[in-house]
């Protein structure tokens, strides 16, 4: 028996496919680069990060894309010859208009190389591609209506895709408007026993989220809704530990068992903040009367699920020590830019960050970080930097987005004297103004500085020490780590979509590209 989630930390909008005995899950990465995470497993229990396929400028350049934009809701499939990855690049999400550009990339090997993208459309987000048994391919996405006549979520749009011409062909049709829960999105099409099935997400990605199902004898409808509307949802069980359950995708095992992977959140505190973001969970389902139902019965998603494999929890909860000698480890990502050589390099001396724009820039900032995957952990690094003034800084950051972060930085005063400063952006939308929760700490003019933090659920404490062996001393007050969450984000639970990261940053607001070198990074669950 496995306790959900299967992909802890920020891993939302899962799409799953099986090729032979191997399962692959693709998840959204939003503004984090490279785009899309693909994990693999042979038992549905133990998952390994395999690749991030959108890794060059010709495929993805998110400079200027706002927070929680970028890559949304990939769909991964295999047609017997090659893999197909469909995704949205969102350039604007706030207000009545949404700029949502949908693309397809392909690869014969899941590890790549992946092709340059084929542009498909921009009429909505959450696209997917269905390979019918007659050889035709069909593209579906939710349809966005800026007029709200009557809803901005205007239903699921279907159109044939010609893989030779690389474009949509034939008539467009809205095939399903969803249930009365509304906000119908995340469509996936399947075919079984002569039925076409449309699996969708509804209710928004917050606490009303649900997985809904409809079916039809023909691909373009009409579609009838599942007898209980939603295969599962936690929306009517506010105290259940697995919340925000929705956006699912179905897979069959070689021995005929059936599962849906889906996103979920695990809230903490009375404010119900999911500090680990939207994670990937799994449910066993079964077919009855040509409908999918939870294998356990009812509509409440299960926290504990029977899967073919036995998970190695020790492998998830061990300390990680990164020295960067062999390059940037797979656990780390950066923000937006397809030109990482402008913001970092890794080698024998450690990770060298090149100070660029301010922390939280939507264009080019040197911030390299990994996901927070535990409610309780310690992180530590050591940095060498020679700031010339207060506009140059480098250090340790707990980061959600430009309006939500805590930054322990080695910087300098106006006279060039080094000091340690906490920069805090606590739900600072829309003004974006910093807070400074502690007085600056004077530092020696030269030498490495150790920086550390501890997070215990909603509490964050920073520490520092001088040199490689100096004792770590607390600095500043205990801060509210729960703000580093969708619920604590600038736009709230229905407009903030990523998760908490912890990592290293360097900024040079003078434009002189002052470097900072980080000797190691430690992440230790407790």
N, C-alpha and C positions, 0 to 999 in steps of 0.2 A: 504494500500500500504506500502511496506517495502523497505527501502533503504539498498542496499548491502553495506557490507557483512553481512552474518548471524552469522559467527564465526569470530570476529575481532581478529587481531593479528596473530601470527604464528600458522596457522592451514591449512597446504597445503594438496593437493592430496586427496580430500574427496571421500569416498566411502559410499553410502547410501543404506539402505534397510528398508523396512517396515514390521513389524509383527503386525497384527491386526490394531489398531489405533495408534501405536507408531512407530516413525521413529528413526533410529539410524544412526549416521555419524561417521565413523572412519577416522582419519587423521594421517599423518606422524609426527613422533617426532624426527627422525634423532638421534643425539647423546644424547638427553635428556632422562632421566630415571624417572619412568618406561616407557616402550615402548607402543606406539599407544594411542591416545586419542579417547574415544568413548563418544559422546554427544547424548542425547535423546530429543525428542520433540513430542508433539501431534498435533502441528499446523503449523510446518515449520517456525515459527516466533521466538519462545522462546525456547532456547536450554540450557540444563543443562549438565555439565560434569558429566558423570556417573561412568566411570572407566578407568583405564589404565591397560589392561590385562596382558601385558608382564612385570611381577613384581618380578620375582625370577631368580636366577642364571641358573636353568635348562632350562629356556625359553630364556634368553637373558643376555649376558655379553659383553659389548661394550668396555671394557678396551683395549686401543690400537687402536681403530677405529678412524681414523682422523676426523677432522671437516667436517660436512655435509655428513658424512657416517652414519653408524648405520641403523635405521629402515626407509625404504623407502616404500611409496605407498601401504598401506594396502588395502585389499579388504575384506569387510564384507558382508556376505550373510547368509540366513537361508533357509534350505531345507524342512521345515515343521516339523522337529524333533529337530534340534539343530542349533546353530550358528557356522559358519565357518569363521575363520580369516586367511587370507593369507598375507604374508609380506616378504620383502627382508631384510636381514641383510647384508649391504655393508661393506666390510673390506678394500677395496681400490677402489677409483673412478678416480684418476688422471692418465693420460697417456693412452697408447693403451690398457692396460689390465684393466679389472674390475673384482674384486672378489665379486660376488653377489650371496649369498646363500638364497634360497627360502624355506619357511617353512609354515606349516599349524598348527593352534591350534583350538580346538573346545570347546564349552560349551553348556550345556542345558539351562543355565540362563545367560543372557547378563552380569550380574554383576559378574559372575564367580561362582566357580573357573574354570579357563581355563586350558586345558590339557597341558602337556609337548608337545613340538613341534615335528611334523613329518617332517623330511627333504625331500624335493621334488627334486630340481635340482639347478644348478648354472649357467645356460646358458644365463641368462639375468635378467633384473629386472622388476618391476611393474607387478607381477603375479596376476592373479585372477582365481576364480573357478566358473564354470557355472554348475548349476544343471538342466539337461535336463528333459523334461516331461516323458521320458521313464525310468527314474531312473539312467541313467548314469551321470557321472561327468567328466567335461573336464577342463583341466588346460591350461591357456594361459599366455605367457609372451613375452615381446619383446626379440629379439635375438641379442646378442652382437657379433660382428665380429672384432677382434683385427687387422685383416689384412686390413680392409676397402676395401673389394672387392665386390661391389664398395663402400658400405657404412658400417660404424660401426654399425649403426642402421639397422639391416639386416632383419627386418620384424617381423611379429607376428607369434609365434610358438605355435602350438596346439598339445596336447597329452591327451589321456584318463587317468584319475586318478581312481585307484581302492581303495575305502575307506576301504575295509576289509583288503587288503594286505598293505595298507598305502604306495602305491608307484605308479609311472607312469607305464602304460602298453601300449602295442600296438605301432603302427608306430607314428613317429613324422612328422609333416608337417608344413611348413611355409605357412600360409593361406592368407596373405595379406602383401604387401610391402609398402602400404601407398600411399599418393599423392606426387606430386612434391615438396611440402613444406618440406618433409623429417622429420627426427628425430622422427619416428613413435614409440610411446610408450604408456603406460597407458591403455592397452586393457581391455575392459569389454564386455562379450557376453550376449545376450538376445535372447528370441524367442517370436514372436508375429505374429499371422495370417499366420502361416506356413513359416515365414521368420526368418532366423538367422541374428542378427544384431551385428556388431562389432563397438563399440564406442572407439575411441582412442584419445590420445593427439598427437599433431604434432608441429613442428616448434621450439622445445626447450622450456624451461620454462621461457624464457625471453620475450622480447617484440614482438616476432613473434608467440607466442603461439596460439593454436587453438584447437577446438573440432571438430573432423572429424568422419564421419560415413560411413560404408559400409554394404552391405547385401548380403545374399546368400540363396538359397533354401536348401542347405545342409551345415552342420556345418563345413566341411572341404573345402568349397569353390567350384568354384571360387566366389569371392566377387566383387560386383560392387560398385563403389564409388557414394556417394550422388551427386545429380545434381549440387549443388553449392560447392561441396567438403567439406566445413566446415559448421557445423550447426551455429557456431558463432566464431568470433575472433575480437579482437580490433587492430590487427596488422596494418591495413591501416588507423587508426584513432588515430594518436599519441597524440592528445590533449584531448582525452576522459578521464574522471576521473577514469574509471575502466580499468586497463591495465593488460597485461600478462594473459589473460583469456584462460584457457584450462584445461585439465585433468578432464573430467567430468564423472558423473555417473547418470543414469536415475532412476526415481521412479514414480510410479503411486499412486495417492491418493485413498481412499475408494470410493469417488464419481466420479472417472474417469478423474480427471485432471492429467496433466503430468508435471514433473519438472526435470531439470538437475542441480545438484550441481556441482560446479567447483571451481578451485582455481583462484584467481585474486590478483592483487596488486594495491595499490593506491600511486602513486609516488608524491613526493614533491621536491622542488628546481629545478633549471634549469638542474641539473644533473640527474633528474628523479630517485630518490632513494626511494625505498619502505621501510621506516623505520619500518613498522609494519609487514614486511615479506609478505609471500604469505598467503592470507586469504581465507576463504570459502565463496563463493557467490552462488546465486541460480537464475535460469532462468525458466520461464514458457515456455513450448514447446507444440506443438500439432502435431497429426498425420494427414498427408495429402498424399494420394496416397502411403500409406505404407512407408512413410519417415517422420522423425522428422524434424520440422521447429520451429524457434522461434515464439512464439505466437504473438509477436509484429511485426513480419515481418522483412525482411532484415537479416543482418548478424552481426549487432553490438549488443553485450550483453547489457541488460538494467540495468541501475543504480537503478531504482525503479521498483519493481515487485509486482504483486498482489498474495498474498498467503492466505491460509485459516485463519490464526490467525492474531492478532494485537500485535505487539511487545511492551513489557514494557521497553522502553528505559531508564527510571529512574533506573531500576535495573542494567543496564549496566554501568551507569555513576556515580554511587554513590561512596563515599569514602570507602575504605576497611582498617580496622585496624586489624592486626593479632597479637595475644599475645602468640601463640604457646603452651598454657597450655593444650590443648587437642590433642597435636601432630602437625605434619606438615600439614598445610591446603592444600586442594586439588589444590589450584591455583599454588602451588610451585612444582618444579622438581629439580633434580640435574643432574650431568653429568656422564654417562657411567657405573658406578659401580653398581652391584647388591648387594653390601654389605654396605648399608647406615649407619649401626651402626658404621662403621669405620670413618665416616665423620661427623655425626651429631646425636644429640638427642634433643628431645623437651619435655618440662614439665613446672612445676610451675615457675621456674626461667627464662624461656624463651627458646630460641634456642641456643644450645651449639654446636658450630662448632669446630671440632678437626683439628688443623693445619696439613695439609698434604703437597702434592707437590705444585709446583708453579702454579699460576693462568695460565690457558691455557694448563695444562698438559693433555695428551691424556689417562692417566691411572687413577690416583687417586688424585682428588683435592676436597677440601671442599668448594663448591660453591652451594648455594641454592637460587633459583631465580624464579620469575614469569614473564609471558609474558608482554611486553609493548602492551597495547591494545588501546591506545589513542595517538593522535599526541601531546597533551599538558597534562602534568601531573606533580605532585610533589611526591617525595618519601622521606621517612625519617625512620631512625632507631637509636638505641642507643646501644653502644657496650662497654663492659668491657673486657680488655685484658692487659696482662703484658708482652710485648715483651722484650726479653733479649738483642736483638741486631737487626741489620738491616735485618736479614734473617727471622724475625718473623713479621707478619703483619696480620691485620684483618680490615674489613670495608665494605663500600658500593660500589657496582660495577654496572655499566651499561655495559652489555656484549653482544657481538655478537659471537665471536669465539676467538681463541688464538691470532690472529693477529689484532683483532679489539675490544678494550674494553677501558673503563675509570674506574679507581680504586682509590677511596679516602680511604686511609689506615692509621690506627693507627699503627705505627711501632716505631723503635728506631734507634739512631745513633750507631756507633761502640762502644761507651762507655756505652750504655744502657739507654741513656736519651730519653724518649718518645717524639715522634714528629708526625705531620700529614703530609702526603706526597701524592701527586697525581701521580699515575703511568699511563702513557698513551701509548697505542699501537694503533697508527693511521695508518691503512693500512700498517703494518710493514712487510708484506710478501716480500721476503723470509727470511730476516735476523732475524725478530722477536725482534729487539732491542727496548727497552723502551725509551720513552721520559719523561721528568719531567718538565711540563709546568709552575711550580711555585716553589719558594723556600720552603723548609720545614718549618712548623709552630711548634715552641716548645709547648709542652703540659705538664701539671702537671704530676708528677711521678705516681699518682694514680687517680682513679675516672673514672666514665663513660663519654663517649664522644658521643654527638649527631651528626649524619651525615645525610645530606640531599642533594637532587639534584632537580633541576627543568629542565624539557625539554619542550621547546616551538618550535615545529616543528624541525628545524635543529640546534637549539641552546641548549647547556647544560651548566648549572652553578651549581657548588658544593657549599655547605654551611657546617658550623660546629658550635657547641656550647658546652660549658662545663657543665656537670651535666644534670639533668633531666629538669631543667627550664631555663637554660641559653639561652640568645638570640642567634639566628642563624645568623652567619656572613658569607658573601661570601668569598670563598677562590679560588684562581687561576683565570685564564681567562675564557671567554666563549669558549667552545669547540664545535667541529663540530659533533653533534649527528647523522647527516645523514650518517656518516661512518658506523654506526651500522645497516647495511642493506646488502642484497644480492649484490646490485650494488657497495657498498663500501667495500665488503668483499675481502678476499685475492684472490679469483679466479674469481671475476666478476659475472655478473648476471646468466651466464650459468654454474657456478661451485660452487656457494655458495647458500645454500638452506634453511636456518633457519630463524631467526628473532631476534629482539632485546629483551633482558631480563633485568630485574633490580632486584638486590637482595643483598645477603650478602656472604662474602668470608672470609676464614682464611687460612693462609699459614705458614708453618714452614719448611724452607729450611735447618735447622739444623737436621731435622729428630727426634726432641724431642716431637712432637705432642702437642705443646702448644695450649690450648683451648681458645676460645673467646665466650662470652655470649652476645647474642642480646636480649634485653628486649621486643622489639616489632618491627613491620614493618608497615608502612603506605603507601598506594597508593591512591592518590587523583587526579582524572581527573579535569581539569580546562577548 
